[in-house]
Amino acid sequence: MTAPVLHLPRRRRRGKASAAVLLVALLLLAVRTYLAQPKEGQVVGVSDGDTIRVMAEGKEEKVRLFGVDCPEKDMPFGSAAKQFTSDLVFGKPVRVQKVASDRYGRIVAEVLYREADGAAERSLNAALAEAGLAWAYREYSQRFVPQEDAARAAKRGLWAQENPEPPWAHRKTQREEQED
């Protein structure tokens, strides 16, 4: 009986190609880390409840709030969401914690602001969900689900309605009507 042959993998040498791949990976990680750094700026515009314009580092950028979806302007509570956002952050300093960019070129971020008394930072995203003026965008994150659930239970904001239409369903209906 012959003993089984054990084949050990050969050690690969790191050649120029492997070093280049490693260098590119490290460069991408550095760029991603840089882009993920929070930016501080001032809110110069409020398009709707979940979209603002921030002036940061001499450049105005459109910021879409991550993880929440407010009613559209023509929906019940759409104007209330926009007013709520304006009252909290318009003309005030904020910190923008970028999560991604969307297909429209907007920064998708959590936006942090300070209360009038200068106390701890608060999340604008969470504040909208707590006030019952936004759905937690569960498809992308579970981050603001507890705030939405609390608003639902208390029947705050849009949750006072019997069966509120989610903004994504409203947008889909609007697109279908335009196609007809």
ChimeraX commands (.cxc) that place a marker at each C-alpha (Angstrom):
marker #1 position 0.00,0.00,0.00 radius 0.5
marker #1 position 1.37,3.34,-1.02 radius 0.5
marker #1 position 1.14,6.36,1.22 radius 0.5
marker #1 position -1.06,9.17,-0.12 radius 0.5
marker #1 position 0.77,12.04,-1.72 radius 0.5
marker #1 position 0.20,15.37,-0.09 radius 0.5
marker #1 position 0.36,18.29,-2.49 radius 0.5
marker #1 position 1.19,21.55,-0.79 radius 0.5
marker #1 position 0.44,24.76,-2.62 radius 0.5
marker #1 position 3.46,26.58,-3.93 radius 0.5
marker #1 position 4.22,29.97,-2.57 radius 0.5
marker #1 position 3.53,32.66,-5.05 radius 0.5
marker #1 position 6.04,35.37,-5.56 radius 0.5
marker #1 position 4.84,38.88,-5.39 radius 0.5
marker #1 position 5.75,40.36,-8.68 radius 0.5
marker #1 position 5.31,43.82,-10.11 radius 0.5
marker #1 position 1.64,43.15,-10.94 radius 0.5
marker #1 position 0.82,42.18,-7.35 radius 0.5
marker #1 position 2.58,45.25,-5.99 radius 0.5
marker #1 position 0.64,47.48,-8.41 radius 0.5
marker #1 position -2.68,45.92,-7.38 radius 0.5
marker #1 position -1.80,46.44,-3.72 radius 0.5
marker #1 position -0.81,50.05,-4.37 radius 0.5
marker #1 position -4.07,50.78,-6.24 radius 0.5
marker #1 position -6.09,49.15,-3.44 radius 0.5
marker #1 position -4.36,51.28,-0.81 radius 0.5
marker #1 position -4.87,54.41,-2.90 radius 0.5
marker #1 position -8.60,53.66,-3.29 radius 0.5
marker #1 position -8.90,53.09,0.46 radius 0.5
marker #1 position -7.19,56.42,1.15 radius 0.5
marker #1 position -9.51,58.26,-1.28 radius 0.5
marker #1 position -12.59,56.59,0.22 radius 0.5
marker #1 position -11.45,57.49,3.73 radius 0.5
marker #1 position -10.89,61.12,2.63 radius 0.5
marker #1 position -14.32,61.35,1.00 radius 0.5
marker #1 position -15.98,59.84,4.08 radius 0.5
marker #1 position -14.65,62.63,6.29 radius 0.5
marker #1 position -17.50,64.81,7.50 radius 0.5
marker #1 position -17.76,68.21,5.84 radius 0.5
marker #1 position -18.84,71.25,7.76 radius 0.5
marker #1 position -20.89,73.86,6.00 radius 0.5
marker #1 position -23.94,76.09,6.11 radius 0.5
marker #1 position -27.38,75.22,4.78 radius 0.5
marker #1 position -28.18,77.70,2.00 radius 0.5
marker #1 position -31.32,76.05,0.64 radius 0.5
marker #1 position -34.05,73.52,1.38 radius 0.5
marker #1 position -35.55,71.86,-1.70 radius 0.5
marker #1 position -37.89,69.60,0.26 radius 0.5
marker #1 position -37.93,67.71,3.54 radius 0.5
marker #1 position -35.09,65.37,2.63 radius 0.5
marker #1 position -32.98,67.45,0.22 radius 0.5
marker #1 position -30.92,70.49,1.17 radius 0.5
marker #1 position -28.14,72.59,-0.33 radius 0.5
marker #1 position -25.00,73.10,1.73 radius 0.5
marker #1 position -22.19,75.58,1.16 radius 0.5
marker #1 position -18.99,73.82,2.22 radius 0.5
marker #1 position -15.41,74.70,1.35 radius 0.5
marker #1 position -16.60,77.43,-1.02 radius 0.5
marker #1 position -18.78,75.06,-3.02 radius 0.5
marker #1 position -22.55,74.57,-2.93 radius 0.5
marker #1 position -23.59,70.92,-2.92 radius 0.5
marker #1 position -26.97,69.22,-3.00 radius 0.5
marker #1 position -27.40,66.76,-0.13 radius 0.5
marker #1 position -30.04,64.02,-0.04 radius 0.5
marker #1 position -30.68,62.72,3.47 radius 0.5
marker #1 position -29.64,59.09,3.91 radius 0.5
marker #1 position -32.06,56.50,5.19 radius 0.5
marker #1 position -35.26,58.59,5.19 radius 0.5
marker #1 position -37.83,59.52,2.56 radius 0.5
marker #1 position -40.12,62.51,3.13 radius 0.5
marker #1 position -43.46,63.05,1.41 radius 0.5
marker #1 position -43.22,64.86,-1.93 radius 0.5
marker #1 position -44.25,68.53,-2.02 radius 0.5
marker #1 position -47.66,67.72,-3.52 radius 0.5
marker #1 position -48.41,65.03,-0.91 radius 0.5
marker #1 position -49.95,65.45,2.54 radius 0.5
marker #1 position -47.22,66.56,4.98 radius 0.5
marker #1 position -44.82,67.41,2.13 radius 0.5
marker #1 position -44.91,71.12,2.98 radius 0.5
marker #1 position -44.71,70.34,6.69 radius 0.5
marker #1 position -41.56,68.24,6.15 radius 0.5
marker #1 position -39.94,71.04,4.15 radius 0.5
marker #1 position -40.86,73.62,6.80 radius 0.5
marker #1 position -39.57,71.36,9.60 radius 0.5
marker #1 position -36.23,70.95,7.83 radius 0.5
marker #1 position -36.03,74.69,7.16 radius 0.5
marker #1 position -36.79,75.55,10.78 radius 0.5
marker #1 position -34.05,73.22,12.03 radius 0.5
marker #1 position -31.19,73.90,9.65 radius 0.5
marker #1 position -31.71,76.72,7.12 radius 0.5
marker #1 position -28.93,79.30,7.44 radius 0.5
marker #1 position -27.26,77.25,10.15 radius 0.5
marker #1 position -24.03,75.28,10.32 radius 0.5
marker #1 position -24.24,71.52,9.80 radius 0.5
marker #1 position -21.92,68.57,9.57 radius 0.5
marker #1 position -22.45,66.35,6.52 radius 0.5
marker #1 position -21.43,62.70,6.96 radius 0.5
marker #1 position -21.37,61.35,3.42 radius 0.5
marker #1 position -22.55,57.78,2.88 radius 0.5
marker #1 position -22.66,57.71,-0.93 radius 0.5
marker #1 position -23.55,59.66,-4.06 radius 0.5
marker #1 position -26.78,59.04,-5.92 radius 0.5
marker #1 position -27.44,58.77,-9.65 radius 0.5
marker #1 position -28.33,62.48,-9.75 radius 0.5
marker #1 position -24.91,63.48,-8.41 radius 0.5
marker #1 position -26.22,64.43,-4.97 radius 0.5
marker #1 position -24.34,63.58,-1.82 radius 0.5
marker #1 position -26.31,61.07,0.26 radius 0.5
marker #1 position -25.54,61.75,3.90 radius 0.5
marker #1 position -26.55,61.98,7.49 radius 0.5
marker #1 position -26.74,65.65,8.43 radius 0.5
marker #1 position -25.93,66.71,11.97 radius 0.5
marker #1 position -26.96,70.03,13.50 radius 0.5
marker #1 position -26.88,71.64,16.92 radius 0.5
marker #1 position -30.00,72.55,18.88 radius 0.5
marker #1 position -30.60,76.24,19.59 radius 0.5
marker #1 position -29.04,75.86,23.05 radius 0.5
marker #1 position -25.79,74.60,21.46 radius 0.5
marker #1 position -26.08,71.22,23.16 radius 0.5
marker #1 position -25.10,67.95,21.55 radius 0.5
marker #1 position -25.39,67.34,17.83 radius 0.5
marker #1 position -28.62,65.85,16.52 radius 0.5
marker #1 position -29.33,63.99,13.33 radius 0.5
marker #1 position -31.69,65.81,10.97 radius 0.5
marker #1 position -32.52,62.43,9.41 radius 0.5
marker #1 position -33.59,61.01,12.78 radius 0.5
marker #1 position -35.47,64.19,13.72 radius 0.5
marker #1 position -37.65,63.92,10.59 radius 0.5
marker #1 position -38.47,60.28,11.32 radius 0.5
marker #1 position -39.20,61.06,15.01 radius 0.5
marker #1 position -41.54,63.89,14.04 radius 0.5
marker #1 position -43.50,61.58,11.76 radius 0.5
marker #1 position -42.44,63.50,8.66 radius 0.5
marker #1 position -40.43,60.76,6.96 radius 0.5
marker #1 position -40.43,57.06,6.32 radius 0.5
marker #1 position -37.34,55.11,7.30 radius 0.5
marker #1 position -35.98,54.00,3.92 radius 0.5
marker #1 position -35.72,50.35,4.99 radius 0.5
marker #1 position -34.53,49.23,1.56 radius 0.5
marker #1 position -31.22,51.02,2.22 radius 0.5
marker #1 position -30.84,51.06,6.00 radius 0.5
marker #1 position -32.42,50.11,9.31 radius 0.5
marker #1 position -30.81,53.12,11.02 radius 0.5
marker #1 position -33.99,55.23,11.41 radius 0.5
marker #1 position -36.55,52.45,11.84 radius 0.5
marker #1 position -36.86,52.91,15.65 radius 0.5
marker #1 position -37.65,56.62,15.19 radius 0.5
marker #1 position -40.30,55.84,12.55 radius 0.5
marker #1 position -41.80,53.10,14.72 radius 0.5
marker #1 position -42.09,55.49,17.68 radius 0.5
marker #1 position -43.76,58.15,15.50 radius 0.5
marker #1 position -46.19,55.55,14.12 radius 0.5
marker #1 position -47.10,54.34,17.60 radius 0.5
marker #1 position -47.71,57.93,18.77 radius 0.5
marker #1 position -49.57,58.79,15.52 radius 0.5
marker #1 position -47.31,61.81,14.99 radius 0.5
marker #1 position -47.23,63.70,11.72 radius 0.5
marker #1 position -48.21,61.68,8.66 radius 0.5
marker #1 position -48.91,58.65,10.86 radius 0.5
marker #1 position -52.09,60.40,12.05 radius 0.5
marker #1 position -53.51,59.49,8.62 radius 0.5
marker #1 position -55.37,56.22,8.19 radius 0.5
marker #1 position -53.16,54.81,5.43 radius 0.5
marker #1 position -50.42,57.25,4.33 radius 0.5
marker #1 position -49.04,56.72,0.83 radius 0.5
marker #1 position -45.25,56.25,0.81 radius 0.5
marker #1 position -43.40,58.74,-1.41 radius 0.5
marker #1 position -41.82,55.98,-3.54 radius 0.5
marker #1 position -45.32,54.70,-4.41 radius 0.5
marker #1 position -46.43,58.26,-5.20 radius 0.5
marker #1 position -43.41,58.82,-7.49 radius 0.5
marker #1 position -44.10,55.53,-9.28 radius 0.5
marker #1 position -47.73,56.53,-9.87 radius 0.5
marker #1 position -46.61,59.93,-11.19 radius 0.5
marker #1 position -44.17,58.28,-13.65 radius 0.5
marker #1 position -46.84,55.87,-14.87 radius 0.5
marker #1 position -49.29,58.72,-15.43 radius 0.5
marker #1 position -46.67,60.63,-17.42 radius 0.5
marker #1 position -46.03,57.58,-19.62 radius 0.5
marker #1 position -49.73,57.30,-20.51 radius 0.5
marker link #1:1,2 radius 0.2
marker link #1:2,3 radius 0.2
marker link #1:3,4 radius 0.2
marker link #1:4,5 radius 0.2
marker link #1:5,6 radius 0.2
marker link #1:6,7 radius 0.2
marker link #1:7,8 radius 0.2
marker link #1:8,9 radius 0.2
marker link #1:9,10 radius 0.2
marker link #1:10,11 radius 0.2
marker link #1:11,12 radius 0.2
marker link #1:12,13 radius 0.2
marker link #1:13,14 radius 0.2
marker link #1:14,15 radius 0.2
marker link #1:15,16 radius 0.2
marker link #1:16,17 radius 0.2
marker link #1:17,18 radius 0.2
marker link #1:18,19 radius 0.2
marker link #1:19,20 radius 0.2
marker link #1:20,21 radius 0.2
marker link #1:21,22 radius 0.2
marker link #1:22,23 radius 0.2
marker link #1:23,24 radius 0.2
marker link #1:24,25 radius 0.2
marker link #1:25,26 radius 0.2
marker link #1:26,27 radius 0.2
marker link #1:27,28 radius 0.2
marker link #1:28,29 radius 0.2
marker link #1:29,30 radius 0.2
marker link #1:30,31 radius 0.2
marker link #1:31,32 radius 0.2
marker link #1:32,33 radius 0.2
marker link #1:33,34 radius 0.2
marker link #1:34,35 radius 0.2
marker link #1:35,36 radius 0.2
marker link #1:36,37 radius 0.2
marker link #1:37,38 radius 0.2
marker link #1:38,39 radius 0.2
marker link #1:39,40 radius 0.2
marker link #1:40,41 radius 0.2
marker link #1:41,42 radius 0.2
marker link #1:42,43 radius 0.2
marker link #1:43,44 radius 0.2
marker link #1:44,45 radius 0.2
marker link #1:45,46 radius 0.2
marker link #1:46,47 radius 0.2
marker link #1:47,48 radius 0.2
marker link #1:48,49 radius 0.2
marker link #1:49,50 radius 0.2
marker link #1:50,51 radius 0.2
marker link #1:51,52 radius 0.2
marker link #1:52,53 radius 0.2
marker link #1:53,54 radius 0.2
marker link #1:54,55 radius 0.2
marker link #1:55,56 radius 0.2
marker link #1:56,57 radius 0.2
marker link #1:57,58 radius 0.2
marker link #1:58,59 radius 0.2
marker link #1:59,60 radius 0.2
marker link #1:60,61 radius 0.2
marker link #1:61,62 radius 0.2
marker link #1:62,63 radius 0.2
marker link #1:63,64 radius 0.2
marker link #1:64,65 radius 0.2
marker link #1:65,66 radius 0.2
marker link #1:66,67 radius 0.2
marker link #1:67,68 radius 0.2
marker link #1:68,69 radius 0.2
marker link #1:69,70 radius 0.2
marker link #1:70,71 radius 0.2
marker link #1:71,72 radius 0.2
marker link #1:72,73 radius 0.2
marker link #1:73,74 radius 0.2
marker link #1:74,75 radius 0.2
marker link #1:75,76 radius 0.2
marker link #1:76,77 radius 0.2
marker link #1:77,78 radius 0.2
marker link #1:78,79 radius 0.2
marker link #1:79,80 radius 0.2
marker link #1:80,81 radius 0.2
marker link #1:81,82 radius 0.2
marker link #1:82,83 radius 0.2
marker link #1:83,84 radius 0.2
marker link #1:84,85 radius 0.2
marker link #1:85,86 radius 0.2
marker link #1:86,87 radius 0.2
marker link #1:87,88 radius 0.2
marker link #1:88,89 radius 0.2
marker link #1:89,90 radius 0.2
marker link #1:90,91 radius 0.2
marker link #1:91,92 radius 0.2
marker link #1:92,93 radius 0.2
marker link #1:93,94 radius 0.2
marker link #1:94,95 radius 0.2
marker link #1:95,96 radius 0.2
marker link #1:96,97 radius 0.2
marker link #1:97,98 radius 0.2
marker link #1:98,99 radius 0.2
marker link #1:99,100 radius 0.2
marker link #1:100,101 radius 0.2
marker link #1:101,102 radius 0.2
marker link #1:102,103 radius 0.2
marker link #1:103,104 radius 0.2
marker link #1:104,105 radius 0.2
marker link #1:105,106 radius 0.2
marker link #1:106,107 radius 0.2
marker link #1:107,108 radius 0.2
marker link #1:108,109 radius 0.2
marker link #1:109,110 radius 0.2
marker link #1:110,111 radius 0.2
marker link #1:111,112 radius 0.2
marker link #1:112,113 radius 0.2
marker link #1:113,114 radius 0.2
marker link #1:114,115 radius 0.2
marker link #1:115,116 radius 0.2
marker link #1:116,117 radius 0.2
marker link #1:117,118 radius 0.2
marker link #1:118,119 radius 0.2
marker link #1:119,120 radius 0.2
marker link #1:120,121 radius 0.2
marker link #1:121,122 radius 0.2
marker link #1:122,123 radius 0.2
marker link #1:123,124 radius 0.2
marker link #1:124,125 radius 0.2
marker link #1:125,126 radius 0.2
marker link #1:126,127 radius 0.2
marker link #1:127,128 radius 0.2
marker link #1:128,129 radius 0.2
marker link #1:129,130 radius 0.2
marker link #1:130,131 radius 0.2
marker link #1:131,132 radius 0.2
marker link #1:132,133 radius 0.2
marker link #1:133,134 radius 0.2
marker link #1:134,135 radius 0.2
marker link #1:135,136 radius 0.2
marker link #1:136,137 radius 0.2
marker link #1:137,138 radius 0.2
marker link #1:138,139 radius 0.2
marker link #1:139,140 radius 0.2
marker link #1:140,141 radius 0.2
marker link #1:141,142 radius 0.2
marker link #1:142,143 radius 0.2
marker link #1:143,144 radius 0.2
marker link #1:144,145 radius 0.2
marker link #1:145,146 radius 0.2
marker link #1:146,147 radius 0.2
marker link #1:147,148 radius 0.2
marker link #1:148,149 radius 0.2
marker link #1:149,150 radius 0.2
marker link #1:150,151 radius 0.2
marker link #1:151,152 radius 0.2
marker link #1:152,153 radius 0.2
marker link #1:153,154 radius 0.2
marker link #1:154,155 radius 0.2
marker link #1:155,156 radius 0.2
marker link #1:156,157 radius 0.2
marker link #1:157,158 radius 0.2
marker link #1:158,159 radius 0.2
marker link #1:159,160 radius 0.2
marker link #1:160,161 radius 0.2
marker link #1:161,162 radius 0.2
marker link #1:162,163 radius 0.2
marker link #1:163,164 radius 0.2
marker link #1:164,165 radius 0.2
marker link #1:165,166 radius 0.2
marker link #1:166,167 radius 0.2
marker link #1:167,168 radius 0.2
marker link #1:168,169 radius 0.2
marker link #1:169,170 radius 0.2
marker link #1:170,171 radius 0.2
marker link #1:171,172 radius 0.2
marker link #1:172,173 radius 0.2
marker link #1:173,174 radius 0.2
marker link #1:174,175 radius 0.2
marker link #1:175,176 radius 0.2
marker link #1:176,177 radius 0.2
marker link #1:177,178 radius 0.2
marker link #1:178,179 radius 0.2
marker link #1:179,180 radius 0.2
view
